[in-house]
Amino acid sequence: MHIFFSGIGGTAIGPLAQITHQAGFTVSGSDKQDSQYIAYLRKHGVTNIHIGQDRKQIEAVHAKQPIDWYVYSSAVAIEQPNAPELVFCREQGIKLSKRDELLNHIITDKKLKMIAIAGTHGKTTTTAMVIWLCKQLKMPVSYSVGAKIGFGEMGEYDKASEYFVYEADEFDRNFLAFEPYLSLITGVSWDHHEIFPTREDYQDAFREFIEQTKHTFIWQEDADYLEVEPSAALHIQDSSLSEISKIGLAGAYNRLDAWLAIQAVHKISGEPVAELVQLMSGFPGLQRRMEQIIPGLYSDYAHTPEKIRGAMSVATEMAAEQGKPVIVVYEPLTNRRQHYMLKDYRDCFDGAAQVYWLPSYLAREDPAQRIIEPAELIAQLDDPSIASPALRDEDLKRTILAHLHKGDMVVGMAGGGGDSLDEWLRAEFTS
């Protein structure tokens, strides 16, 4: 079967393409821009990828080997419902679906049980932690994770595996397409406002997800927020347990994510929790989660107040050990989010000596919404004096170099993919 992935450079579509390739399917794809994720896929055997998404390109792919299934990202459907690729596939009678239908097909075909990691923040890290523990225990596992990891591929299919570990994103209600054997909910706070217009809509989606799962692990705070009660299927965790502090990882939020991963692997393996705590203390991290680019300069995927607080908890612990101040360069992800998050920034950068605030990375925007400038967002902080507007330019590069020269810890915080702050930092400081 020939599967064509549109938006193949995305952090959800890309790993699925790799899994599909490893599972024995023919894979091709396209994206509107080149990126490090596409380079990664090409390096790992998914080479039939085209930059640009016009009709002639997909016609040529189809003529060479007929496409059986066209898988598209949520972004493609939202930004271009009549995109040339979609129109061509409809005309040719090619099967069309988002990624969830294909993944369910693979899980059913290969007789796998899903371990799903859901939540507003912490999904990628927790997914990687579950994978890490399984690999340390020599348990065969298939998985998809939305970041590069040093101990495996972004997506992997192992024919000997019983479980499929999946980062189950709530965007476009994707996670509701699955009925997992086991789910971890890492934290819940209203997000993706264009999909969930009210806080109640968002809460309802998570409650539905819990109902579809055989076993769910969730923090007491999130259970209270969702108004769900413990049961044989719902395992509520106490975030104040002293055992959590024994996990040898920097950052309180990292340790909480690790505890959920430990509970999941304990459930499926029977391995003692104490042994899993010891193994977890060796977790090496993953790309864009306090990842060192060069000495003193780090990149983190933090792009919401909750994620920023998590990143700051790690950064301040790391910096305190070395007696260094923390300098943040922050690029918000999407303007539309800022209209909802405006009042939530408040104390999220507490602990930072200086914040350089960039314009928002634009994607899937509502053209009717005004662009909120950095100065207006900075004004929402409890202490606006720590932050100043900045641009990705030579002045910012010189400023970062000056901080590094003084021995400061500089952390770039940004979502986004191609042409994001993360890519700019790598290009400017490693080339």
FIROSE-835302 format. One record per residue (C-alpha): x, y, z; residue in three letters. Coordinates in steps of 0.1 Angstrom, whole numbers, padded with zeros to 4 digits, always signed. Each point is the difference from the previous one (the first is absolute). Layout:
N
XYZALA;...
***
This chain:
431
+0000+0000+0000MET;+0013+0035-0009HIS;-0007+0026+0026ILE;+0006+0037-0008PHE;+0004+0024+0030PHE;-0008+0037-0004SER;+0017+0022+0026GLY;+0026-0028+0004ILE;+0024+0023+0019GLY;-0024+0005+0029GLY;+0008-0014+0034THR;-0030-0024-0001ALA;-0001-0009-0037ILE;+0038-0005-0003GLY;+0003-0028+0026PRO;-0031-0017-0014LEU;+0016+0000-0035ALA;+0031-0016+0014GLN;-0021-0027+0019ILE;-0020-0007-0032THR;+0033-0004-0019HIS;+0014-0024+0026GLN;-0033-0020+0000ALA;+0006-0008-0037GLY;-0022+0026-0018PHE;+0012+0021-0029THR;+0003+0036+0012VAL;+0002+0034-0017SER;-0010+0035+0010GLY;+0002+0038-0003SER;+0003+0031+0021ASP;-0002+0037-0006LYS;+0035+0006+0013GLN;+0032-0019+0007ASP;+0010-0006+0036SER;+0022-0019+0024GLN;-0027-0026+0003TYR;-0001-0007-0037ILE;+0038-0003+0000ALA;-0004-0025+0028TYR;-0026-0021-0020LEU;+0022+0000-0031ARG;+0029-0012+0020LYS;-0021-0028+0014HIS;-0013-0014-0032GLY;-0030+0021-0009VAL;+0015+0016-0030THR;-0029+0006-0024ASN;-0009+0035+0014ILE;-0008+0031-0020HIS;+0002+0036+0012ILE;-0031+0019-0013GLY;-0035-0014-0002GLN;-0013+0007-0035ASP;-0020-0023-0023ARG;+0029-0008-0024LYS;+0021-0015+0027GLN;-0026-0024+0014ILE;-0011-0009-0036GLU;+0036-0011-0007ALA;+0002-0021+0032VAL;-0033-0016-0008HIS;+0010-0007-0036ALA;+0032-0017+0011LYS;-0018-0022+0026GLN;-0038+0004+0007PRO;-0007+0015+0034ILE;-0024-0022+0020ASP;-0004+0023+0031TRP;+0005+0037+0004TYR;+0006+0010+0037VAL;-0001+0037+0008TYR;+0007+0021+0031SER;-0026+0020+0018SER;+0019+0032-0011ALA;-0005-0009-0037VAL;-0038-0004+0005ALA;-0003+0032+0019ILE;+0023+0022-0021GLU;-0010-0013-0034GLN;-0032-0021-0002PRO;+0002+0001-0038ASN;+0037-0005-0002ALA;+0012-0013-0034PRO;+0011-0033+0015GLU;-0034-0006+0016LEU;-0019+0009-0031VAL;+0022-0023-0021PHE;-0005-0029+0024CYS;-0038+0005+0001ARG;-0001+0000-0038GLU;+0020-0032-0002GLN;-0021-0018+0027GLY;+0030-0004+0023ILE;-0008-0008+0036LYS;+0004+0032+0022LEU;+0004+0002+0037SER;+0018+0017+0029LYS;+0027-0019+0018ARG;-0022-0016+0026ASP;-0018-0023-0024GLU;+0033-0013-0014LEU;+0015-0005+0034LEU;-0031-0020+0012ASN;+0004-0021-0032HIS;+0036-0008+0009ILE;-0008-0007+0037ILE;-0029-0023-0010THR;+0020-0017-0028ASP;+0030-0007+0023LYS;-0021-0008+0031LYS;+0015+0026+0022LEU;-0012+0016+0033LYS;+0002+0038+0001MET;+0016+0018+0029ILE;-0011+0036-0006ALA;+0016+0031+0016ILE;-0024+0030+0000ALA;-0001+0034+0016GLY;+0004+0036-0006THR;+0037-0001+0008HIS;+0027-0026+0007GLY;-0012-0025-0026LYS;+0032-0002-0020THR;+0023-0003+0030THR;-0022-0026+0017THR;-0004-0020-0033THR;+0038-0001-0003ALA;+0003-0010+0037MET;-0023-0030-0006VAL;+0021-0011-0030ILE;+0032+0005+0019TRP;-0011-0023+0028LEU;-0013-0027-0024CYS;+0034+0000-0018LYS;+0019-0001+0033GLN;-0021-0031+0009LEU;+0007-0015-0035LYS;-0038-0001-0006MET;-0007+0002-0038PRO;-0022+0031-0006VAL;-0014+0019-0029SER;-0006+0037+0004TYR;-0004+0035-0014SER;+0015+0030+0017VAL;-0001+0036-0012GLY;+0038+0008+0005ALA;+0033-0015-0008LYS;+0014-0023+0027ILE;+0035-0012+0004GLY;-0010-0036+0010PHE;-0022-0008-0030GLY;-0018+0013-0030GLU;-0029+0026+0001MET;-0022-0028-0012GLY;+0006-0037+0002GLU;-0018-0033-0008TYR;+0013-0031+0016ASP;-0017-0032-0012LYS;+0007-0016+0034ALA;-0018+0027+0020SER;-0033-0004+0019GLU;-0005+0037+0007TYR;+0000+0032-0021PHE;+0009+0031+0019VAL;-0016+0031-0015TYR;+0001+0037+0007GLU;-0038+0006-0002ALA;-0006+0036-0010ASP;-0033+0016+0008GLU;+0003+0025-0029PHE;-0029-0006-0025ASP;-0013-0026+0026ARG;+0025-0025-0014ASN;+0003-0019+0033PHE;-0037-0008-0001LEU;+0006-0023-0030ALA;+0016-0026+0023PHE;-0010-0025+0027GLU;+0033-0005+0019PRO;+0009-0028+0023TYR;+0017+0025+0023LEU;+0002+0038+0001SER;+0020+0025+0019LEU;-0014+0035+0003ILE;+0029+0024+0008THR;-0019+0032+0007GLY;-0032+0017-0012VAL;-0004+0037-0006SER;-0022+0015-0028TRP;+0019+0002-0033ASP;-0007-0002-0038HIS;-0028+0026+0003HIS;-0008-0001-0037GLU;-0010-0037+0005ILE;-0015+0003+0035PHE;-0018+0033+0002PRO;-0007-0003+0037THR;+0019-0014+0030ARG;-0029-0024+0004GLU;+0004-0014-0035ASP;+0037-0007+0008TYR;-0009-0017+0033GLN;-0027-0021-0017ASP;+0025-0013-0025ALA;+0023-0012+0027PHE;-0029-0016+0019ARG;-0010-0018-0032GLU;+0036-0011-0005PHE;+0001-0015+0035ILE;-0032-0019-0006GLU;+0015-0016-0032GLN;+0031-0012+0019THR;+0003-0033+0019LYS;+0025+0014+0026HIS;+0007+0037+0006THR;+0026+0016+0023PHE;-0006+0037+0009ILE;+0010+0025+0026TRP;-0024+0009+0028GLN;+0001+0036-0011GLU;-0011-0009-0035ASP;-0026-0024+0012ALA;-0015+0028+0021ASP;+0001+0023-0030TYR;-0018-0025-0022LEU;-0023-0010+0029GLU;+0007-0037-0003VAL;+0001-0026+0028GLU;+0024-0029+0006PRO;-0011-0034-0012SER;+0015-0034-0010ALA;+0008+0016-0033ALA;+0011+0035+0012LEU;+0031+0001+0021HIS;+0004+0034+0016ILE;+0036+0010+0011GLN;+0011+0022+0028ASP;+0026+0025-0012SER;+0013+0005+0036SER;+0013-0036+0004LEU;+0035+0000+0014SER;+0011-0027-0024GLU;-0003+0025-0029ILE;+0028+0021+0014SER;+0023-0030-0001LYS;+0000+0001-0038ILE;+0034+0014-0010GLY;-0011+0024-0027LEU;+0001+0038+0000ALA;-0033+0019+0002GLY;-0031-0007+0020ALA;-0021-0004-0031TYR;+0025-0025-0015ASN;-0003-0021+0032ARG;-0038+0001-0002LEU;+0000-0012-0036ASP;+0025-0027+0009ALA;-0022-0013+0028TRP;-0029-0005-0024LEU;+0023-0018-0025ALA;+0012-0022+0029ILE;-0036-0009+0009GLN;-0008-0010-0036ALA;+0031-0022-0004VAL;-0005-0016+0035HIS;-0036-0008-0011LYS;+0010-0018-0032ILE;+0033-0016+0011SER;-0004-0007+0038GLY;+0035+0015+0005GLU;+0003+0014+0036PRO;-0006+0038+0002VAL;+0033+0005+0018ALA;+0019-0016-0028GLU;-0018+0021-0026LEU;+0008+0032+0021VAL;+0037-0009-0002GLN;-0002-0007-0038LEU;-0019+0033-0005MET;+0027+0020+0017SER;+0022-0008-0030GLY;-0025+0014-0026PHE;+0021+0020-0025PRO;-0027+0024-0011GLY;-0011+0008-0035LEU;+0003+0026-0027GLN;-0013+0035+0008ARG;-0006-0009+0037ARG;+0028+0020+0017MET;+0022-0012-0028GLU;+0035+0014-0001GLN;+0009+0015-0034ILE;+0034+0013+0010ILE;+0014+0004+0035PRO;-0022+0024+0019GLY;-0027+0002-0027LEU;-0031-0022+0002TYR;-0032-0005-0019SER;-0034-0009+0015ASP;-0034-0006-0016TYR;-0018+0021+0027ALA;-0027+0022-0016HIS;-0029+0002+0025THR;+0001+0013+0036PRO;-0001-0035+0014GLU;+0028-0013-0023LYS;+0020+0032+0008ILE;-0003-0006+0038ARG;+0011-0036-0006GLY;+0030+0011-0020ALA;+0009+0026+0025MET;-0001-0025+0028SER;+0027-0021-0019VAL;+0020+0031-0010ALA;+0002+0016+0034THR;+0010-0033+0017GLU;+0028-0005-0026MET;+0012+0036+0002ALA;-0001+0000+0038ALA;+0024-0029+0001GLU;+0025+0021-0019GLN;-0008+0034+0015GLY;-0012+0014-0033LYS;-0029+0023-0009PRO;-0026-0012-0025VAL;-0006+0021-0031ILE;-0030-0009-0022VAL;-0007+0007-0036VAL;-0037-0006-0006TYR;-0020-0004-0032GLU;-0037-0006+0006PRO;-0017-0026-0022LEU;-0029+0015-0021THR;-0017+0033+0005ASN;-0034-0016+0005ARG;+0012-0017+0032ARG;+0012+0034+0014GLN;-0036+0013-0001HIS;-0009-0027+0026TYR;+0033-0002+0019MET;+0005+0038+0004LEU;-0010+0000+0037LYS;+0018-0033+0008ASP;+0036+0010-0003TYR;+0002+0018+0034ARG;+0028-0019+0019ASP;+0010-0026-0026CYS;+0035+0015-0005PHE;+0007+0003+0037ASP;+0037-0008+0005GLY;+0011+0015-0033ALA;+0025+0029+0003ALA;-0010+0012-0035GLN;-0026-0009-0027VAL;+0004+0010-0036TYR;-0036-0003-0015TRP;-0003-0006-0037LEU;-0031+0005-0023PRO;-0022-0031-0001SER;+0007-0028-0024TYR;-0030+0001-0024LEU;-0019-0032-0010ALA;-0036-0009-0007ARG;-0010+0036+0008GLU;-0034+0017+0000ASP;+0005+0030-0024PRO;-0027+0019+0019ALA;+0020+0000+0032GLN;+0024+0029+0007ARG;+0036-0009+0006ILE;+0010+0005+0036ILE;+0034+0015+0002GLU;+0027-0011+0026PRO;-0004+0032+0020ALA;-0036-0007+0008GLU;+0008-0035+0011LEU;+0029+0011+0021ILE;-0023+0024+0018ALA;-0020-0030+0014GLN;+0030-0012+0020LEU;+0000+0006+0038ASP;+0034+0016-0006ASP;+0001+0014-0035PRO;+0035+0015+0006SER;+0017-0033-0005ILE;-0011-0002-0037ALA;+0005+0021-0031SER;-0012-0004-0037PRO;+0026-0014-0024ALA;+0004-0012-0036LEU;+0019-0030-0014ARG;+0028+0021-0015ASP;+0037+0008+0004GLU;-0007+0021+0031ASP;-0016-0030+0017LEU;+0029-0023-0010LYS;+0025+0025+0014ARG;-0020+0002+0032THR;-0001-0038+0004ILE;+0037-0002-0006LEU;+0007+0026+0026ALA;-0021-0019+0026HIS;+0019-0032-0009LEU;+0033+0018+0003HIS;-0010+0009+0036LYS;-0008-0036+0008GLY;-0038+0005+0001ASP;-0024-0029-0008MET;-0020+0010-0031VAL;-0033-0019-0008VAL;-0019+0004-0032GLY;-0037-0009+0006MET;-0021-0005-0031ALA;-0025-0022-0017GLY;-0002+0000-0038GLY;+0019-0020-0026GLY;+0017+0014-0031GLY;+0013+0035+0004ASP;-0006+0001+0037SER;+0023+0014+0027LEU;+0013-0035+0005ASP;+0012-0003-0035GLU;+0014+0035+0000TRP;+0021-0008+0032LEU;+0014-0031-0016ARG;+0008+0018-0032ALA;+0016+0030+0016GLU;+0020-0018+0028PHE;+0011-0033-0015THR;+0008+0009-0036SER;
***
